[in-house]
């Protein structure tokens, strides 16, 4: 009876020790080699640009309902009506400053996801670029030669690099014919350095910019 009791006690001690070691090893493994969630590219079905010059507000929208680059359309001048346009021209006035806000949506979900909120929160991993140009100077800005328009970043990440959800556009004092304009959101986790090259593209939309 004593031998059986002693064997039971030794067995309990053995399994308790093994379990304790396993828990300790698992804890150490999690601390030393944490499993980080993947930082995936955003799904974006809608990009809306709102131009506000203090007197007039005009919005332009690009939609891709399924989010895979398939069904797409450009909707212009939303302040008047939601009309599909084949020619994606943004019309701005001469010698005018515009505050420009970009709204991004993912409408593939049951409840629409405002992707621009995530972009702002993860600002150190995201940046908008205009005509694929690297912004320079202080304040952070780019000069669009085709339209002679200066785009200045109003929002900065923790490292004082631009994000681009909020910008100021200063148009020239002369009319300009249509010129190419691309707006690109780059996803640059751990490699964002203020230049266009690193990372992947979340969305890139071609527009035309005309100064009237």
Buried (B, 14 or more C-beta within 10 A) or exposed (E): EEEEEEEEEEEEEEEEEEEEEEEEEEEEEEEEEEEEEEEEBBBBBBBBBBBBBEEEBBBBBBBBEEBEEEEEEBBBBBEEEEEEEEEBBBBBBEEBBBBBBBBBBBBBEEEEBEBBEBBBEBBBBBBBBBBEBEBEEEEBBBBBEBBBBBBBBBBBBEEEBBBBBBBBBBBBEEEBEBBEBEBBBBBBBEEBEBBBEBBEEBBEBEBBBBBE
